Amino acid sequence: MSAATTTAVVLLIAVPIAFNTLFALLGRRFDYPDILREPAPVVLGRFDDGGAGLRLLWLAFALTAVAFAPLAVMVGQTLGSRHSAVVAVATATGVMAAVVQAVGLVRWPFAVPHLARIHRDPASTEAERAAATVVFDTLHRFAGVAVGEHLGYLLTGAWTVLTGVAALDSDVPAWLGPIGIVCGAVLVLGSFEFAGRFEPHGWKLAGAAVPVAYVVWSLWLVALGVALAAA
């Protein structure tokens, strides 16, 4: 097994495990992602209560998004010999997916603590608390919903579809290709969750599909890693 394949196998197995473990820890400690439906003052207060431990969890979670960039590159090098054009586009798409998801997440360990302190500080004026709330809501809608979720889901889904296409004619089991294509298509669909995020009658199907798709996607990554190791 080549060095590229070995690295791809390690990342394909380690990244989804780390991602889901940290996601579960954030859910247990911060009620994530349900907490995002709460008003900004509630979110900021809960975040400040979490202290340094919660900030470190968010940093580690953001780093799993960063780790997706080398994963996409290594998978591309492993599958690239037979599908050079498809894999080249997939690699670029995967790296962009890592960048936008990381940008969406790093607001939590770096920007949100400052806003939470302002909101919780007894010395802060009502105007300062109101400003912190507005900044938080703006960051949430831009960095979180637009960049991290919409572009993140869209590009991750596109990478998954393209990698599934490349897997159709590779040394891995043939069934991995169609699963990747379908799972990626669902993630692309999920990228339009924003259409219903802030409207009472928005598109709810996309939001409902994303959690299931990410579980299947994580299992697919691990299966792809195991298949590459056995090839």
C-alpha positions as CSV (number, residue, x, y, z in Angstrom):
1,M,0.0,0.0,0.0
2,S,1.4,3.4,-1.1
3,A,2.0,6.2,1.3
4,A,-0.9,8.2,-0.3
5,T,-3.3,5.3,0.2
6,T,-2.2,4.7,3.8
7,T,-2.7,8.4,4.6
8,A,-6.1,8.4,2.8
9,V,-7.2,5.3,4.8
10,V,-6.2,6.8,8.1
11,L,-8.0,10.1,7.4
12,L,-11.1,8.4,6.0
13,I,-11.5,6.5,9.2
14,A,-10.2,9.1,11.7
15,V,-11.9,12.2,10.5
16,P,-15.5,11.0,10.6
17,I,-15.0,9.3,14.0
18,A,-13.5,12.6,15.4
19,F,-16.3,14.6,13.7
20,N,-19.1,12.6,15.2
21,T,-17.5,12.2,18.6
22,L,-17.1,16.0,18.9
23,F,-20.5,16.6,17.5
24,A,-22.0,14.3,20.2
25,L,-19.9,16.0,22.9
26,L,-21.2,19.4,21.8
27,G,-24.7,18.1,21.9
28,R,-24.3,16.9,25.4
29,R,-22.5,19.9,26.7
30,F,-24.1,22.7,24.7
31,D,-27.3,21.2,23.3
32,Y,-25.9,21.7,19.8
33,P,-27.4,22.1,17.2
34,D,-30.8,22.6,18.9
35,I,-29.4,25.6,20.9
36,L,-29.1,27.5,17.6
37,R,-32.9,27.8,17.5
38,E,-32.8,29.7,20.8
39,P,-32.6,33.6,20.9
40,A,-29.1,35.0,20.9
41,P,-29.1,36.0,24.6
42,V,-29.8,32.4,25.5
43,V,-27.1,31.0,23.3
44,L,-24.5,33.6,24.5
45,G,-25.3,32.8,28.1
46,R,-25.0,29.1,27.6
47,F,-21.8,29.5,25.8
48,D,-20.3,31.7,28.5
49,D,-21.3,29.1,31.1
50,G,-19.4,26.4,29.1
51,G,-16.0,28.1,29.9
52,A,-12.7,27.2,28.3
53,G,-13.7,23.5,27.9
54,L,-16.5,24.4,25.6
55,R,-14.2,26.7,23.6
56,L,-11.7,23.9,23.2
57,L,-14.4,21.6,22.0
58,W,-15.4,24.1,19.3
59,L,-11.8,24.5,18.3
60,A,-11.4,20.7,17.9
61,F,-14.6,20.5,16.0
62,A,-13.4,23.2,13.6
63,L,-10.1,21.3,13.1
64,T,-12.1,18.3,11.9
65,A,-13.3,20.5,9.0
66,V,-9.7,21.6,8.3
67,A,-8.6,17.9,8.3
68,F,-11.1,17.3,5.4
69,A,-8.7,19.2,3.0
70,P,-5.8,16.7,3.2
71,L,-8.4,13.9,3.2
72,A,-9.8,15.1,-0.1
73,V,-6.3,15.5,-1.6
74,M,-5.2,12.0,-0.4
75,V,-8.3,10.3,-1.7
76,G,-7.8,12.1,-5.0
77,Q,-4.3,10.8,-5.3
78,T,-5.5,7.3,-4.5
79,L,-8.3,7.3,-7.1
80,G,-6.9,9.6,-9.6
81,S,-5.1,7.3,-12.0
82,R,-8.3,6.2,-13.8
83,H,-10.4,9.3,-13.4
84,S,-7.9,12.2,-13.6
85,A,-10.4,14.8,-14.7
86,V,-13.2,13.9,-12.3
87,V,-10.8,13.5,-9.4
88,A,-9.1,16.8,-10.1
89,V,-12.4,18.6,-9.8
90,A,-13.3,16.5,-6.8
91,T,-10.1,17.4,-5.0
92,A,-10.5,21.1,-5.6
93,T,-14.1,20.9,-4.5
94,G,-13.2,19.0,-1.3
95,V,-10.5,21.5,-0.3
96,M,-13.0,24.3,-0.8
97,A,-15.5,22.4,1.3
98,A,-13.0,22.1,4.1
99,V,-12.2,25.9,3.9
100,V,-15.8,27.1,4.1
101,Q,-16.8,24.7,6.8
102,A,-13.8,25.7,8.9
103,V,-14.5,29.4,8.4
104,G,-18.1,28.8,9.5
105,L,-17.0,27.0,12.7
106,V,-14.0,29.1,13.9
107,R,-16.4,31.9,14.9
108,W,-17.2,29.8,18.0
109,P,-13.8,29.5,19.7
110,F,-12.7,33.0,18.6
111,A,-15.5,35.5,18.0
112,V,-18.4,34.2,20.2
113,P,-16.4,34.2,23.5
114,H,-15.9,38.0,23.2
115,L,-19.6,38.5,22.4
116,A,-20.6,36.3,25.3
117,R,-18.4,38.2,27.8
118,I,-19.9,41.5,26.7
119,H,-23.4,40.1,27.1
120,R,-22.8,38.6,30.5
121,D,-20.6,41.4,31.9
122,P,-22.6,43.4,34.6
123,A,-20.7,46.5,33.6
124,S,-22.0,46.3,30.0
125,T,-24.7,48.8,29.0
126,E,-28.0,47.7,27.4
127,A,-26.7,49.2,24.2
128,E,-23.6,47.1,24.3
129,R,-25.6,44.0,25.0
130,A,-27.9,44.8,22.1
131,A,-24.9,45.3,19.9
132,A,-23.4,41.9,20.9
133,T,-26.7,40.3,20.1
134,V,-26.9,41.9,16.6
135,V,-23.3,40.9,15.9
136,F,-23.9,37.3,17.0
137,D,-27.0,37.0,14.8
138,T,-25.2,38.5,11.8
139,L,-22.3,36.1,12.3
140,H,-24.7,33.2,12.7
141,R,-26.5,34.0,9.5
142,F,-23.4,34.8,7.4
143,A,-20.5,32.6,8.7
144,G,-22.8,29.9,10.1
145,V,-25.8,29.5,7.7
146,A,-24.4,31.0,4.5
147,V,-20.8,30.0,4.5
148,G,-20.5,27.0,6.9
149,E,-23.8,25.3,6.2
150,H,-25.0,26.3,2.7
151,L,-21.6,26.3,0.9
152,G,-20.3,23.6,3.2
153,Y,-23.1,21.2,2.5
154,L,-23.1,22.1,-1.2
155,L,-19.4,21.6,-1.7
156,T,-19.2,18.5,0.5
157,G,-22.1,17.0,-1.4
158,A,-20.5,17.8,-4.7
159,W,-17.2,16.2,-3.6
160,T,-19.1,13.1,-2.4
161,V,-20.9,12.7,-5.7
162,L,-17.7,13.1,-7.7
163,T,-15.8,10.7,-5.5
164,G,-18.6,8.2,-5.8
165,V,-18.4,8.5,-9.6
166,A,-14.6,7.8,-9.5
167,A,-15.2,4.9,-7.1
168,L,-17.5,3.2,-9.7
169,D,-14.4,2.1,-11.7
170,S,-11.8,1.6,-9.0
171,D,-10.4,-1.2,-6.8
172,V,-13.0,-0.6,-4.1
173,P,-16.4,-2.5,-4.0
174,A,-18.8,-1.3,-6.7
175,W,-21.6,-0.5,-4.2
176,L,-19.6,2.3,-2.7
177,G,-20.0,4.4,-5.8
178,P,-23.8,4.6,-5.9
179,I,-24.0,5.1,-2.2
180,G,-21.6,8.1,-2.4
181,I,-23.5,9.5,-5.4
182,V,-26.9,9.3,-3.6
183,C,-25.5,10.6,-0.3
184,G,-23.8,13.5,-1.9
185,A,-27.0,14.4,-3.8
186,V,-28.9,14.5,-0.5
187,L,-26.2,16.8,1.0
188,V,-26.6,19.1,-2.0
189,L,-30.3,19.1,-1.4
190,G,-29.6,19.8,2.3
191,S,-27.6,22.9,1.4
192,F,-30.9,24.7,0.6
193,E,-32.0,24.3,4.2
194,F,-31.5,28.1,4.5
195,A,-34.6,28.6,2.4
196,G,-36.6,27.5,5.5
197,R,-34.3,28.6,8.3
198,F,-35.7,32.0,8.9
199,E,-39.2,31.7,7.4
200,P,-42.2,30.0,9.0
201,H,-43.2,28.2,5.9
202,G,-39.8,27.6,4.4
203,W,-38.4,24.3,2.9
204,K,-38.2,21.9,5.8
205,L,-37.3,18.8,3.8
206,A,-33.8,19.9,3.3
207,G,-33.3,20.4,7.1
208,A,-34.7,17.0,7.9
209,A,-32.5,15.3,5.4
210,V,-29.1,16.7,6.5
211,P,-28.7,14.8,9.9
212,V,-29.5,11.4,8.3
213,A,-27.3,12.2,5.3
214,Y,-24.3,13.1,7.5
215,V,-24.6,9.8,9.5
216,V,-24.7,7.8,6.2
217,W,-21.9,10.0,4.8
218,S,-19.7,9.3,7.8
219,L,-20.2,5.6,7.6
220,W,-19.5,5.8,3.8
221,L,-16.2,7.5,4.5
222,V,-15.2,4.8,7.0
223,A,-16.3,2.0,4.6
224,L,-14.3,3.7,1.8
225,G,-11.2,3.8,4.0
226,V,-11.6,0.1,5.0
227,A,-12.1,-0.8,1.3
228,L,-9.0,1.0,0.2
229,A,-7.0,-0.7,3.0
230,A,-8.2,-4.1,1.7
231,A,-7.7,-3.4,-2.0
